[in-house]
Amino acid sequence: MTRPPPRDASRDLYRRPKPHPAGAPRRDANPPPPDAGAEATAKVVTSLANPVVKELRALHLKKERAESGLFLAEGLKLVTDALEEGWPIRTLVHASRVKDQPLVVRAAKAARARGALVLEVSDEVLVKICRRDNPQMVVAAFEQRLRRLADLTEPKGVWVALEGVKDPGNLGTIVRTVDSVGASGVILLGDVTDPFALEAVRATMGSLFHVPLFAASLADFAAWKRAHGVPVWGTHLKGAVDYRGVDWPETCVLMMGNEQSGLSDAHVELCDGIVKIPMAGRADSLNLAVATAVVLYEIRRARLDL
Ligand SMILES: C[S@@+](CC[C@H](N)C(=O)[O-])C[C@H]1O[C@@H](n2cnc3c(N)ncnc32)[C@H](O)[C@@H]1O
């Protein structure tokens, strides 16, 4: 038997750069480079009673996030992703003991260059801000970005619409999956969990900063669908069509139902087709994020390669 020639890992693996998926632009036209800007002069804070520390800590509360329009991103990776994508930053906090790490210095410089306050804090203060015993060494407050669906005027690619998603972990996982599969964005329908809650942000693993989020009422969504003629496919346990048998168009909306009650009749009525994922065992249904991933990978199958 002839063996295939050995693979040259350095040439073969990681070879192709990922093309940018079709759809809405994901980054600001000209975000300043992350290392642009002023020299480091962090304000040192050790007091738990510092007003900025209190404000950052308050961002764990939905009410405070709604009023301030801000949210917290934890960890150097997330903060760097957000800076690179041009998300407006207000405050960056880092632990004193990482102040000389090159990536922290770079992030702090970029934040300062964009007018953000940079604080160097004790571990104790970080514990208080993050409300946990093992906090990340870098935390930042960014401005939220949730767009109106009416502003999505050229909806190319695959969009995921979520009816009344309630679990922040599900929402974050779906945003991460949308990013992974090269879909275009997420449309939040009706009363949903806050996409800027810490648990949701964590679950996105940074994809929050690359995937555009839109919000709409059902009526707004119906008007938008009429205006742009985008086909909408729903998923339902009573669907008669196997999701593997659809000739998926390049541009469409995949609509997913709520965790408890599924897709409501009013949402089903807006769909051009309803698919089901076959279920072989005794489980009633799949988890929302898992079902979204299964169908999304099928929709994008022909457009994905390694
Ligand atoms: C946990 S399920 C909801 C279950 C709910 N009790 C119901 O009756 O629909 C959450 C969402 O995931 C999707 N889903 C889960 N399993 C599915 C399946 N086997 N086929 C199609 N969609 C599914 C649907 O969008 C559903 O609304």
The ligand as an SDF file (V2000), in Angstrom:
LIG
                    3D

 27 29  0  0  0  0  0  0  0  0999 V2000
  -35.0700   24.0910   24.4670 C   0  0  0  0  0  0  0  0  0  0  0  0
  -35.8580   24.3330   22.9530 S   0  0  0  0  0  0  0  0  0  0  0  0
  -37.4830   24.7390   23.4070 C   0  0  0  0  0  0  0  0  0  0  0  0
  -38.2650   23.5860   23.8180 C   0  0  0  0  0  0  0  0  0  0  0  0
  -39.7080   23.9450   24.0540 C   0  0  0  0  0  0  0  0  0  0  0  0
  -40.2140   23.2130   25.1820 N   0  0  0  0  0  0  0  0  0  0  0  0
  -40.5780   23.6780   22.8270 C   0  0  0  0  0  0  0  0  0  0  0  0
  -41.5820   23.0340   22.9570 O   0  0  0  0  0  0  0  0  0  0  0  0
  -40.2380   24.1430   21.7280 O   0  0  0  0  0  0  0  0  0  0  0  0
  -35.2740   25.9000   22.4520 C   0  0  0  0  0  0  0  0  0  0  0  0
  -35.2510   26.1130   20.9590 C   0  0  0  0  0  0  0  0  0  0  0  0
  -34.2310   25.3040   20.3700 O   0  0  0  0  0  0  0  0  0  0  0  0
  -34.6490   24.8880   19.0730 C   0  0  0  0  0  0  0  0  0  0  0  0
  -34.7040   23.4280   19.0760 N   0  0  0  0  0  0  0  0  0  0  0  0
  -34.3240   22.6000   20.0730 C   0  0  0  0  0  0  0  0  0  0  0  0
  -34.4310   21.3210   19.6850 N   0  0  0  0  0  0  0  0  0  0  0  0
  -34.8950   21.3330   18.4130 C   0  0  0  0  0  0  0  0  0  0  0  0
  -35.1960   20.3120   17.4400 C   0  0  0  0  0  0  0  0  0  0  0  0
  -35.0400   19.0260   17.7140 N   0  0  0  0  0  0  0  0  0  0  0  0
  -35.6310   20.6990   16.2340 N   0  0  0  0  0  0  0  0  0  0  0  0
  -35.7960   22.0010   15.9430 C   0  0  0  0  0  0  0  0  0  0  0  0
  -35.5130   22.9990   16.8020 N   0  0  0  0  0  0  0  0  0  0  0  0
  -35.0600   22.6760   18.0110 C   0  0  0  0  0  0  0  0  0  0  0  0
  -35.9830   25.5590   18.8130 C   0  0  0  0  0  0  0  0  0  0  0  0
  -35.7550   26.8040   18.2160 O   0  0  0  0  0  0  0  0  0  0  0  0
  -36.5120   25.7660   20.2160 C   0  0  0  0  0  0  0  0  0  0  0  0
  -37.4690   26.7890   20.2710 O   0  0  0  0  0  0  0  0  0  0  0  0
  1  2  1  0
  2  3  1  0
  2 10  1  0
  3  4  1  0
  4  5  1  0
  5  6  1  0
  5  7  1  0
  7  8  2  0
  7  9  1  0
 10 11  1  0
 11 12  1  0
 11 26  1  0
 12 13  1  0
 13 14  1  0
 13 24  1  0
 14 15  1  0
 14 23  1  0
 15 16  2  0
 16 17  1  0
 17 18  1  0
 17 23  2  0
 18 19  1  0
 18 20  2  0
 20 21  1  0
 21 22  2  0
 22 23  1  0
 24 25  1  0
 24 26  1  0
 26 27  1  0
M  CHG  2   2   1   9  -1
M  END
$$$$
